Amino acid sequence: MREHQPTVIAQTVVRIVVPIILLTAISLLLQGHNAPGGGFIAGVLTAAAFALVYIIYGLDYFETEILERTILPRALPGSPTAGDDEPRPAITKEFGEMLAIGLTLAAGSGLVAIALGYPFLTQAVLFVEHVPLYHELEFASALAFDLGVYFVVVGGLLTVLAVVGAE
């Protein structure tokens, strides 16, 4: 049985669209502390971009080029080691780690406020003035929470995608 190969048009569209999606996700993440949902929607867009790469190029490309993993060859049918066909290491390991890091970051950003004597998830803002080209930069503690949500959403959605895609 011959494996389905994507068209050149589909590959070209993915190469053009994925960077645009990722740039939009970063933009939404960085301005999300000014409007609700920045981390969540940025995570959904990032997972959608990786899903496009996974669908068009396949799991092997995703693992070798995106995750930079070495893929171990499977035993050929009829070879002496064919009965000992061990599955590849689960791709979900990296996604689970991403989810755990995001959950720790999101919860940690709320616990820092408690440690400083404020209610859980109280936002603080730091203004840095006299910055060349920008004049003033604003750093909000809500960005840490949004970043945690971003990692949770990306890790969770890519885990679902990997498990469903392996079926």
TORVO-801967 format. One line per 3 residues: number of its first residue (from 1); for each residue x, y, z of C-alpha. Coordinates in nm, 2 decimals, padded with zeros to 4 digits, always signed. Last residue first. Example, Ala and Ser with C-alpha at 12.3 -4.5 7.8 and 13.67 -1.06 7.14 Angstrom:
REM TORVO-801967
2) +01.37/-00.11/+00.71  +01.23/-00.45/+00.78 $
//
This chain:
REM TORVO-801967
167) -00.45/+00.55/+01.62  -00.13/+00.74/+01.64  -00.29/+01.06/+01.53 $
164) -00.54/+01.05/+01.82  -00.26/+01.02/+02.07  -00.05/+01.28/+01.90 $
161) -00.33/+01.53/+01.86  -00.45/+01.49/+02.22  -00.09/+01.55/+02.34 $
158) -00.06/+01.84/+02.11  -00.38/+01.99/+02.26  -00.26/+01.95/+02.62 $
155) +00.09/+02.07/+02.57  -00.02/+02.38/+02.37  -00.30/+02.46/+02.62 $
152) -00.08/+02.41/+02.93  +00.20/+02.61/+02.77  -00.02/+02.90/+02.68 $
149) -00.19/+02.90/+03.03  +00.16/+02.93/+03.18  +00.25/+03.21/+02.95 $
146) -00.08/+03.39/+03.04  +00.00/+03.35/+03.41  +00.35/+03.49/+03.36 $
143) +00.21/+03.77/+03.14  -00.03/+03.86/+03.43  +00.28/+03.99/+03.61 $
140) +00.27/+04.29/+03.39  +00.57/+04.45/+03.22  +00.52/+04.79/+03.06 $
137) +00.78/+04.94/+02.84  +00.84/+05.32/+02.80  +01.03/+05.53/+02.54 $
134) +00.98/+05.26/+02.28  +01.26/+05.35/+02.03  +01.52/+05.36/+02.31 $
131) +01.39/+05.27/+02.66  +01.37/+05.58/+02.88  +01.11/+05.43/+03.12 $
128) +01.05/+05.08/+03.25  +00.70/+05.04/+03.40  +00.64/+04.75/+03.63 $
125) +00.28/+04.62/+03.67  +00.14/+04.39/+03.94  -00.16/+04.17/+03.91 $
122) -00.31/+03.99/+04.21  -00.33/+03.62/+04.12  -00.41/+03.50/+04.48 $
119) -00.47/+03.79/+04.72  -00.17/+03.99/+04.83  +00.08/+03.93/+05.11 $
116) +00.39/+03.89/+04.91  +00.38/+03.51/+04.93  +00.02/+03.52/+04.82 $
113) +00.12/+03.72/+04.51  +00.39/+03.47/+04.43  +00.14/+03.19/+04.46 $
110) -00.06/+03.32/+04.17  +00.24/+03.33/+03.94  +00.34/+02.99/+04.06 $
107) +00.00/+02.84/+03.96  +00.05/+02.96/+03.60  +00.41/+02.87/+03.59 $
104) +00.36/+02.52/+03.74  +00.07/+02.45/+03.51  +00.28/+02.56/+03.21 $
101) +00.58/+02.35/+03.31  +00.35/+02.05/+03.36  +00.19/+02.10/+03.02 $
98) +00.53/+02.13/+02.85  +00.65/+01.81/+03.02  +00.34/+01.63/+02.90 $
95) +00.40/+01.76/+02.54  +00.76/+01.63/+02.56  +00.65/+01.29/+02.67 $
92) +00.36/+01.28/+02.42  +00.60/+01.17/+02.15  +00.60/+00.83/+02.31 $
89) +00.93/+00.65/+02.27  +00.90/+00.42/+01.96  +00.72/+00.10/+02.01 $
86) +00.92/-00.22/+02.05  +00.90/-00.47/+01.77  +01.04/-00.78/+01.94 $
83) +00.86/-01.02/+01.70  +01.03/-00.86/+01.40  +01.38/-00.91/+01.56 $
80) +01.47/-01.21/+01.35  +01.35/-01.04/+01.03  +01.03/-01.15/+00.86 $
77) +00.87/-00.81/+00.87  +01.13/-00.54/+00.89  +01.22/-00.41/+01.24 $
74) +01.14/-00.04/+01.30  +01.41/+00.22/+01.26  +01.48/+00.45/+01.56 $
71) +01.38/+00.81/+01.51  +01.63/+01.06/+01.65  +01.44/+01.36/+01.79 $
68) +01.48/+01.72/+01.68  +01.13/+01.81/+01.81  +01.04/+02.02/+01.50 $
65) +01.26/+01.85/+01.23  +01.29/+01.49/+01.34  +00.96/+01.44/+01.53 $
62) +00.74/+01.65/+01.30  +00.90/+01.50/+00.99  +00.84/+01.15/+01.12 $
59) +00.48/+01.23/+01.23  +00.36/+01.35/+00.89  +00.43/+01.64/+00.65 $
56) +00.08/+01.77/+00.58  -00.11/+01.66/+00.90  +00.18/+01.72/+01.14 $
53) +00.27/+02.06/+01.00  -00.10/+02.16/+01.01  -00.13/+02.03/+01.36 $
50) +00.18/+02.23/+01.46  +00.00/+02.55/+01.34  -00.32/+02.45/+01.51 $
47) -00.13/+02.39/+01.84  +00.02/+02.74/+01.81  -00.32/+02.89/+01.74 $
44) -00.48/+02.72/+02.04  -00.20/+02.83/+02.26  -00.23/+03.19/+02.15 $
41) -00.60/+03.17/+02.21  -00.55/+03.05/+02.57  -00.26/+03.28/+02.67 $
38) -00.43/+03.59/+02.55  -00.77/+03.51/+02.70  -00.87/+03.84/+02.87 $
35) -00.74/+04.17/+02.74  -00.44/+04.38/+02.85  -00.25/+04.07/+02.97 $
32) -00.32/+03.92/+02.62  -00.09/+04.17/+02.45  +00.22/+03.94/+02.45 $
29) +00.02/+03.62/+02.39  -00.18/+03.77/+02.10  +00.13/+03.88/+01.93 $
26) +00.30/+03.55/+01.98  +00.00/+03.37/+01.84  -00.01/+03.60/+01.54 $
23) +00.36/+03.53/+01.47  +00.29/+03.16/+01.50  +00.00/+03.17/+01.25 $
20) +00.20/+03.38/+01.01  +00.49/+03.13/+01.04  +00.25/+02.84/+00.97 $
17) +00.08/+03.00/+00.67  +00.37/+03.02/+00.42  +00.53/+02.67/+00.48 $
14) +00.18/+02.52/+00.51  +00.07/+02.68/+00.18  +00.38/+02.54/+00.01 $
11) +00.33/+02.19/+00.14  -00.04/+02.19/+00.03  +00.05/+02.32/-00.32 $
8) +00.33/+02.06/-00.35  +00.06/+01.80/-00.30  +00.06/+01.57/+00.01 $
5) +00.18/+01.21/-00.03  -00.05/+00.93/+00.06  +00.14/+00.61/+00.16 $
2) +00.14/+00.34/-00.10  +00.00/+00.00/+00.00 $
//
